[in-house]
Amino acid sequence: MHLPVPGADAHLAAAPTVIPSLQHWTPGEGTARLGEGFVVVHPPELAEVAATLLADMAELAGLSGSAGDGAGAGTIVLALDPALEFPADNATAAAEGYVLEVDGGVRVSARTAAGVYWGTRSLLQMLSASTTLPGGTAVDWPNYPVRGFMLDVGRRFADPAALRDWLRFMSWYKLNTFLVHLNDNEITLNTQRPWTAAQQAFRLASDSPWLAGLAAEDGSYSRADWDSFEDEAALRQVRLVPEIDVPAHARSFTRWRPEMGLDGGDSDMLDLGRPAATELVKDVFSEFVPWFRGPAVHFGADEYARGHSEEYRTFFNAISAHVRALGKDPMAWGSLTVMSGGAGAPGPDGYSRDVVVCAWNKDWYSGRAAVADGYRVINTDDALLYIVPFADYYHGHGLDARALFDSWEPHVFGDGLDLEPRHPQLLGAASAVWNDLVLLAYNERAVHDLVKPAFGVLAQKMWAGAVAGLSFEEFTAQARAVARWPGRELLD
């Protein structure tokens, strides 16, 4: 199928309000009015997408409909079409792109179920304005395969309902990668408390006797909880990326097994001079990786003690290989500049390149350095994309939405270290919430209130890039118009 595509800006004036905005919109004749008793026609492969659309339309638009079996002319037709062609030269179009046609009825077509699902998000956002839809054809796809958000539940437990809500909130804006940071501890330099009194937590609770004592007492996720996250993620076309952070940020390990820690366990770092510590970590991953359905698992690997470069490299390679052997793509925070001797030292020779690097800090390992060393990269730059709620650093009161709108895209790292737009090794970007201030009282809603003002901007830049001819104020008004998202249990 060859698609109608106007000039680069021809869609702007007439396009319906959708966040992130459509890559292309061709106005057409007529309209489509969706009313009570509408029918969603779909093939069996799209039954879940259709059921989710029906539920979301009932909640957001107050419309009751039913599902058809793929025959006849329904009000809304969902279709898989492997022959769809997109005017884009990257694989994201085929994997997640869709076509939404409005001409009397509505038809959403894509090569994949994910693409059809994203098309239904655009349809629902259009319905936020009116149940009468303007005629036309949207041709839409993401520029980057990773459009993410990370939540630190290690330092502050999040209710299972909140995690399911985060998945729904992300998918409303077509973000598709949810990194869940599952273990961590307080920063004792901030609190001035000894390690014996430090807050720490490992948030997965196994029934295996050998793991007794590892799971946090102030909140952890059972296998049933995790299954509920995976079920919701699958329904919402979001990939969960669980993170077990080692060998630093590992006070939950060194409290549980002090003999495996540096300084006799009086630290938050594993003693990588002890091969048994690496074997313990492997065993923990072997226990929990079967819980995880997504393709990637994050093993942390950030901010380990300097001066242990050889031990750290051996550990990095051993754990990344182990994660790969367990059937997952390994992911880690970028640390190799510091762990190889610092700026100006030789590159990180001897490290496995079969790891996706989250480039979080330009001193520890910039995105540009990681790309030069052959790594695939996700932009998680701390200066631009980190929130530490209510801190006086890292955007304690929320990201700077205007600055992001004016000058940021996933290839932008700042300080002269940007990559080329859509660099082949740049997978995308993810913002992050780090709950550093463990002694401060706030809840999941407070975190969500900090995140949501900039979320539409981040989604826009990760999906389609800058919007020509639209001011920040105009974009913000459009984002407010489609801010109501379906399925909330706890947040918002």
C-alpha positions as CSV (number, residue, x, y, z in Angstrom):
1,M,0.0,0.0,0.0
2,H,1.4,3.4,-1.0
3,L,0.5,6.2,1.4
4,P,-0.5,9.8,0.7
5,V,2.2,12.0,2.2
6,P,2.0,15.8,2.0
7,G,4.9,18.2,2.1
8,A,6.8,18.4,5.4
9,D,4.6,21.0,7.0
10,A,1.4,20.6,5.1
11,H,-0.4,18.8,7.9
12,L,0.2,21.4,10.6
13,A,-2.8,23.7,10.2
14,A,-5.4,20.9,9.7
15,A,-4.1,18.1,11.8
16,P,-6.1,17.0,14.8
17,T,-4.6,17.4,18.3
18,V,-2.5,14.4,19.2
19,I,0.5,14.2,21.6
20,P,3.0,13.3,20.3
21,S,1.9,14.9,17.1
22,L,1.4,13.0,13.9
23,Q,4.3,12.7,11.5
24,H,2.0,13.4,8.5
25,W,-1.7,14.3,8.1
26,T,-3.5,14.6,4.8
27,P,-6.9,16.3,5.2
28,G,-9.8,14.4,3.5
29,E,-13.5,14.8,2.7
30,G,-16.2,14.1,5.2
31,T,-16.2,13.2,8.8
32,A,-16.8,10.1,11.0
33,R,-19.1,10.3,14.0
34,L,-18.7,7.7,16.7
35,G,-21.8,7.1,18.8
36,E,-23.4,4.5,21.0
37,G,-23.4,1.0,19.6
38,F,-20.3,1.4,17.5
39,V,-18.5,-1.8,16.4
40,V,-14.8,-2.5,16.3
41,V,-14.0,-5.1,13.6
42,H,-10.7,-6.9,14.0
43,P,-8.9,-10.1,13.2
44,P,-8.2,-12.6,16.0
45,E,-4.6,-11.4,16.4
46,L,-5.9,-8.0,17.5
47,A,-8.5,-9.1,20.0
48,E,-6.7,-7.6,23.0
49,V,-6.1,-4.3,21.2
50,A,-9.8,-4.2,20.4
51,A,-10.8,-5.0,23.9
52,T,-8.5,-2.3,25.3
53,L,-9.9,0.2,22.9
54,L,-13.5,-0.6,23.8
55,A,-12.8,-0.2,27.5
56,D,-10.8,3.0,27.0
57,M,-13.5,4.5,24.8
58,A,-16.2,3.7,27.4
59,E,-14.1,5.4,30.1
60,L,-12.8,8.5,28.2
61,A,-15.7,9.2,25.8
62,G,-18.6,7.5,27.5
63,L,-19.3,5.4,24.4
64,S,-20.4,1.7,24.6
65,G,-19.5,-0.5,21.7
66,S,-18.9,-4.1,20.8
67,A,-16.3,-6.2,18.9
68,G,-16.9,-7.7,15.5
69,D,-15.3,-10.8,14.0
70,G,-13.5,-9.3,11.1
71,A,-16.5,-9.4,8.6
72,G,-18.6,-6.5,7.5
73,A,-18.0,-2.8,7.7
74,G,-17.6,-1.7,11.4
75,T,-17.4,1.8,12.6
76,I,-13.8,1.2,13.5
77,V,-11.7,-1.4,11.6
78,L,-8.4,-2.6,13.1
79,A,-6.2,-4.3,10.5
80,L,-2.8,-5.9,10.1
81,D,-1.2,-5.2,6.8
82,P,2.3,-6.6,6.2
83,A,2.5,-4.7,2.9
84,L,2.2,-1.2,4.4
85,E,5.0,1.1,3.3
86,F,6.1,4.1,5.2
87,P,8.1,7.1,4.0
88,A,10.8,6.5,6.6
89,D,14.3,4.9,6.3
90,N,14.4,3.4,9.8
91,A,13.0,0.1,11.2
92,T,10.8,1.9,13.7
93,A,8.3,2.7,11.0
94,A,7.8,-1.0,10.1
95,A,7.8,-2.1,13.8
96,E,5.5,0.6,15.3
97,G,4.2,2.8,12.5
98,Y,0.5,2.9,11.7
99,V,-2.0,4.5,9.3
100,L,-5.2,6.0,10.7
101,E,-7.9,6.8,8.0
102,V,-11.1,8.7,8.7
103,D,-13.7,8.6,5.9
104,G,-17.2,7.9,7.2
105,G,-15.7,5.3,9.5
106,V,-12.3,4.8,11.0
107,R,-9.6,2.3,9.9
108,V,-6.3,1.8,11.8
109,S,-3.8,-0.3,9.9
110,A,-0.2,-1.4,10.8
111,R,2.3,-4.1,10.2
112,T,2.2,-5.1,13.9
113,A,-0.1,-5.1,16.8
114,A,2.1,-2.5,18.5
115,G,1.5,-0.2,15.5
116,V,-2.3,-0.7,15.6
117,Y,-2.3,0.0,19.4
118,W,-0.4,3.3,18.9
119,G,-3.0,4.2,16.3
120,T,-5.8,3.6,18.8
121,R,-4.0,6.0,21.2
122,S,-4.2,8.7,18.6
123,L,-7.8,7.9,17.9
124,L,-8.7,8.2,21.6
125,Q,-6.8,11.6,21.9
126,M,-8.7,12.8,18.8
127,L,-11.9,11.9,20.6
128,S,-10.9,14.1,23.5
129,A,-11.9,17.0,21.3
130,S,-15.0,15.6,19.7
131,T,-16.7,12.4,18.9
132,T,-17.0,13.8,15.3
133,L,-13.6,13.2,13.7
134,P,-12.3,15.2,10.7
135,G,-11.8,13.3,7.5
136,G,-8.2,12.6,6.6
137,T,-5.3,10.1,6.7
138,A,-2.6,10.0,9.4
139,V,0.7,8.3,8.5
140,D,2.7,8.1,11.7
141,W,5.7,6.3,13.2
142,P,8.4,6.9,15.9
143,N,11.8,8.1,15.1
144,Y,13.5,6.0,17.9
145,P,12.8,2.5,19.1
146,V,13.4,3.3,22.8
147,R,11.2,6.0,24.3
148,G,11.5,5.5,28.0
149,F,11.0,6.4,31.6
150,M,12.8,5.1,34.7
151,L,11.5,4.9,38.3
152,D,13.6,4.3,41.3
153,V,11.6,2.0,43.6
154,G,14.7,0.7,45.4
155,R,15.0,3.8,47.6
156,R,11.2,4.4,47.8
157,F,8.6,1.6,47.4
158,A,5.9,2.2,44.9
159,D,2.5,0.5,45.3
160,P,1.9,-2.2,42.6
161,A,-1.1,-0.1,41.5
162,A,1.2,2.8,40.9
163,L,3.5,0.8,38.7
164,R,0.6,-0.4,36.6
165,D,-0.6,3.3,36.3
166,W,2.9,4.3,35.2
167,L,2.6,1.8,32.4
168,R,-0.8,3.2,31.3
169,F,0.5,6.8,31.6
170,M,3.5,6.0,29.4
171,S,1.6,4.2,26.7
172,W,-0.9,7.1,26.5
173,Y,2.0,9.2,25.1
174,K,3.5,6.2,23.1
175,L,6.5,5.7,25.4
176,N,7.4,2.0,25.2
177,T,10.2,1.3,27.7
178,F,9.8,1.3,31.5
179,L,13.0,0.8,33.4
180,V,12.3,-0.2,37.0
181,H,15.3,0.3,39.4
182,L,14.7,-2.5,41.9
183,N,17.3,-2.1,44.5
184,D,19.3,0.7,46.1
185,N,20.1,2.4,49.3
186,E,20.4,5.9,50.8
187,I,23.4,8.1,50.0
188,T,25.2,8.2,53.4
189,L,27.2,11.3,52.3
190,N,23.8,13.1,52.4
191,T,22.4,11.6,55.6
192,Q,25.6,11.2,57.6
193,R,24.3,7.9,59.0
194,P,26.4,4.7,59.3
195,W,25.8,1.9,56.9
196,T,24.2,-0.2,59.8
197,A,21.4,2.4,59.9
198,A,21.1,3.2,56.2
199,Q,17.9,2.7,54.3
200,Q,18.3,-0.1,51.8
201,A,15.9,-2.3,49.8
202,F,15.7,-5.1,47.3
203,R,12.2,-5.1,45.9
204,L,11.7,-8.7,44.6
205,A,10.5,-11.3,47.0
206,S,11.1,-15.0,46.1
207,D,9.8,-18.0,47.9
208,S,13.2,-19.7,47.5
209,P,14.6,-20.4,51.0
210,W,18.2,-19.5,50.0
211,L,17.0,-15.9,49.3
212,A,15.4,-15.4,52.8
213,G,16.4,-12.1,54.2
214,L,17.2,-10.3,50.9
215,A,13.7,-8.8,50.1
216,A,12.9,-5.5,51.7
217,E,10.6,-5.5,54.7
218,D,9.0,-2.1,53.9
219,G,7.6,-3.3,50.6
220,S,8.5,-5.8,47.8
221,Y,7.0,-7.4,44.8
222,S,5.9,-11.0,44.7
223,R,5.9,-13.1,41.5
224,A,2.1,-12.4,41.3
225,D,2.8,-8.7,41.5
226,W,5.4,-8.8,38.8
227,D,3.1,-10.9,36.6
228,S,0.5,-8.2,36.9
229,F,3.1,-5.6,35.7
230,E,4.1,-7.8,32.7
231,D,0.4,-8.4,31.8
232,E,-0.3,-4.7,31.8
233,A,2.9,-4.0,29.9
234,A,1.9,-6.4,27.2
235,L,-1.6,-5.0,27.0
236,R,-0.1,-1.5,26.7
237,Q,2.8,-2.3,24.3
238,V,5.4,-1.2,26.8
239,R,8.6,-3.2,27.5
240,L,9.6,-3.6,31.1
241,V,13.3,-3.4,31.8
242,P,14.0,-4.6,35.4
243,E,17.2,-3.4,36.9
244,I,19.1,-5.2,39.7
245,D,21.9,-2.8,40.4
246,V,25.3,-4.3,41.2
247,P,28.2,-4.1,42.3
248,A,27.6,-0.7,43.9
249,H,24.3,0.6,45.2
250,A,24.2,-2.9,46.7
251,R,23.7,-2.4,50.4
252,S,20.8,-4.8,50.4
253,F,23.3,-7.5,49.3
254,T,26.0,-6.5,51.8
255,R,23.6,-6.3,54.7
256,W,22.2,-9.8,53.7
257,R,25.7,-11.3,53.1
258,P,28.3,-9.1,54.8
259,E,31.1,-11.3,53.9
260,M,30.6,-10.4,50.3
261,G,31.0,-6.7,50.8
262,L,33.9,-4.3,50.7
263,D,35.2,-3.3,54.1
264,G,33.8,-6.4,55.7
265,G,30.3,-5.5,54.6
266,D,30.4,-1.9,56.0
267,S,29.6,-0.4,52.6
268,D,27.2,-0.6,49.8
269,M,29.6,-2.3,47.4
270,L,30.3,-5.9,46.7
271,D,33.9,-7.1,47.1
272,L,34.8,-8.0,43.5
273,G,38.1,-9.4,44.7
274,R,36.0,-12.3,46.0
275,P,34.9,-14.6,43.1
276,A,32.1,-15.8,45.4
277,A,30.5,-12.3,45.2
278,T,30.2,-12.6,41.4
279,E,28.8,-16.1,41.7
280,L,26.2,-14.8,44.2
281,V,25.1,-12.1,41.8
282,K,24.8,-14.7,39.0
283,D,22.6,-16.9,41.2
284,V,20.4,-13.9,42.0
285,F,19.9,-13.1,38.3
286,S,19.3,-16.8,37.6
287,E,16.5,-16.8,40.2
288,F,14.7,-13.7,39.0
289,V,15.3,-13.4,35.2
290,P,12.7,-16.1,34.6
291,W,10.2,-13.7,36.0
292,F,10.9,-11.1,33.3
293,R,9.2,-11.4,29.9
294,G,10.8,-8.5,28.1
295,P,14.0,-8.8,26.0
296,A,16.3,-6.8,28.2
297,V,17.6,-6.8,31.8
298,H,19.7,-4.0,33.4
299,F,22.5,-4.9,35.7
300,G,23.4,-1.4,36.9
301,A,27.3,-1.4,37.0
302,D,27.5,2.3,37.9
303,E,29.6,4.3,40.4
304,Y,31.8,1.4,41.7
305,A,34.9,2.2,43.8
306,R,37.7,3.7,41.7
307,G,41.0,1.8,41.7
308,H,39.4,-1.6,41.1
309,S,39.3,-1.4,37.3
310,E,40.6,-5.0,36.6
311,E,38.1,-6.6,39.1
312,Y,35.3,-4.4,37.8
313,R,36.0,-5.3,34.1
314,T,36.0,-9.0,35.0
315,F,32.7,-8.6,36.8
316,F,31.1,-6.5,34.0
317,N,32.0,-9.1,31.4
318,A,30.9,-12.0,33.6
319,I,27.5,-10.6,34.5
320,S,26.7,-9.3,31.0
321,A,27.6,-12.8,29.6
322,H,25.4,-14.4,32.3
323,V,22.5,-12.2,31.4
324,R,22.9,-13.0,27.8
325,A,23.1,-16.7,28.6
326,L,19.8,-16.4,30.4
327,G,18.3,-15.2,27.2
328,K,18.2,-11.4,27.8
329,D,19.9,-8.4,26.3
330,P,22.2,-6.9,28.9
331,M,22.0,-3.2,29.8
332,A,24.2,-1.1,32.1
333,W,24.8,2.5,33.2
334,G,27.8,4.1,31.4
335,S,30.8,4.0,33.7
336,L,33.8,3.0,31.5
337,T,35.6,6.3,31.3
338,V,36.1,6.5,35.1
339,M,36.6,2.7,35.5
340,S,39.3,2.7,32.8
341,G,41.3,5.4,34.5
342,G,39.4,8.6,33.8
343,A,39.3,11.2,31.1
344,G,42.4,11.0,28.8
345,A,43.1,7.4,29.7
346,P,43.1,4.7,27.0
347,G,39.6,3.4,26.0
348,P,37.9,0.6,27.8
349,D,39.8,-2.3,26.2
350,G,38.6,-5.8,27.1
351,Y,35.0,-4.9,27.9
352,S,32.2,-6.7,26.3
353,R,30.5,-4.6,23.6
354,D,27.4,-6.7,23.7
355,V,25.7,-4.3,26.2
356,V,23.4,-1.4,25.8
357,V,24.8,1.6,27.6
358,C,22.6,4.1,29.4
359,A,24.7,7.3,29.0
360,W,23.8,9.0,32.2
361,N,26.8,11.2,33.0
362,K,29.4,12.8,30.7
363,D,32.3,12.4,33.1
364,W,31.6,8.7,33.9
365,Y,31.0,7.8,30.2
366,S,29.5,10.2,27.7
367,G,27.2,9.0,24.9
368,R,29.7,10.1,22.4
369,A,32.5,8.1,24.0
370,A,30.3,5.0,24.2
371,V,29.3,5.3,20.6
372,A,33.0,5.7,19.6
373,D,33.7,2.5,21.5
374,G,31.1,0.6,19.6
375,Y,28.2,0.6,22.1
376,R,24.5,1.1,21.4
377,V,23.3,4.0,23.6
378,I,20.2,5.3,25.3
379,N,20.4,9.0,26.3
380,T,19.7,9.2,30.0
381,D,21.8,12.3,30.6
382,D,21.5,13.4,34.2
383,A,21.8,17.1,33.7
384,L,18.9,17.1,31.3
385,L,16.7,14.2,32.2
386,Y,17.0,13.4,35.9
387,I,14.5,14.3,38.6
388,V,15.3,13.9,42.3
389,P,12.0,14.9,44.0
390,F,12.3,18.1,46.1
391,A,16.1,18.1,46.0
392,D,18.1,21.2,45.3
393,Y,19.8,19.4,42.5
394,Y,18.7,17.3,39.4
395,H,15.5,19.2,38.8
396,G,14.0,18.7,42.2
397,H,10.7,20.3,41.1
398,G,10.4,18.8,37.7
399,L,12.2,18.9,34.4
400,D,12.5,22.2,32.5
401,A,9.7,21.6,29.9
402,R,10.3,24.8,28.0
403,A,14.1,24.1,27.7
404,L,13.4,20.6,26.5
405,F,10.8,21.9,24.0
406,D,13.2,24.6,22.7
407,S,16.4,22.7,22.4
408,W,16.3,19.0,23.3
409,E,15.9,15.8,21.3
410,P,17.3,12.3,22.0
411,H,20.6,13.0,20.3
412,V,21.2,16.1,22.5
413,F,23.6,15.5,25.5
414,G,24.9,19.0,25.8
415,D,28.4,20.4,26.5
416,G,29.4,19.8,22.9
417,L,28.9,16.1,23.1
418,D,25.7,15.7,21.0
419,L,25.4,12.9,18.5
420,E,24.1,13.2,15.0
421,P,20.3,13.1,14.9
422,R,19.1,9.4,14.6
423,H,22.6,8.1,14.9
424,P,22.4,4.4,14.1
425,Q,23.8,3.5,17.5
426,L,21.5,5.8,19.4
427,L,18.4,3.8,20.4
428,G,16.5,6.6,22.0
429,A,16.2,8.3,25.4
430,A,14.7,7.9,28.9
431,S,14.0,10.4,31.7
432,A,14.4,9.2,35.2
433,V,13.2,9.7,38.8
434,W,15.7,9.0,41.5
435,N,14.4,9.0,45.1
436,D,17.6,10.1,46.8
437,L,16.0,11.9,49.7
438,V,15.0,8.8,51.7
439,L,14.2,10.8,54.8
440,L,11.7,13.1,53.1
441,A,8.0,12.2,53.2
442,Y,6.2,12.2,49.9
443,N,4.1,9.7,47.9
444,E,3.5,8.3,44.4
445,R,1.1,11.1,43.5
446,A,3.7,13.7,44.4
447,V,6.2,12.0,42.1
448,H,3.7,11.9,39.3
449,D,2.9,15.6,39.7
450,L,6.6,16.4,39.2
451,V,6.8,14.2,36.1
452,K,3.7,15.0,34.1
453,P,4.3,18.7,33.2
454,A,7.2,17.7,30.9
455,F,6.0,14.3,29.9
456,G,4.2,15.4,26.7
457,V,7.3,17.3,25.6
458,L,9.5,14.3,26.1
459,A,7.1,12.1,24.3
460,Q,7.0,14.5,21.4
461,K,10.7,14.7,21.0
462,M,11.2,10.9,21.3
463,W,8.5,10.1,18.8
464,A,8.5,12.8,16.1
465,G,10.9,15.5,17.1
466,A,10.3,19.2,17.1
467,V,7.0,20.7,15.9
468,A,7.7,23.4,13.3
469,G,5.6,26.5,13.7
470,L,4.2,25.7,17.1
471,S,5.1,27.7,20.2
472,F,5.7,26.2,23.6
473,E,2.5,27.8,24.9
474,E,0.5,26.4,22.0
475,F,2.0,22.9,22.5
476,T,1.2,23.1,26.2
477,A,-2.4,24.0,25.5
478,Q,-2.7,21.0,23.1
479,A,-1.1,18.7,25.7
480,R,-3.6,19.8,28.3
481,A,-6.4,19.0,25.9
482,V,-5.4,15.3,25.7
483,A,-4.1,14.9,29.3
484,R,-6.8,12.6,30.5
485,W,-5.5,9.0,30.2
486,P,-7.4,5.7,30.8
487,G,-7.2,3.0,33.4
488,R,-5.9,5.0,36.4
489,E,-5.9,3.0,39.7
490,L,-3.9,5.3,41.9
491,L,-2.1,8.2,40.2
492,D,-3.5,11.5,38.9
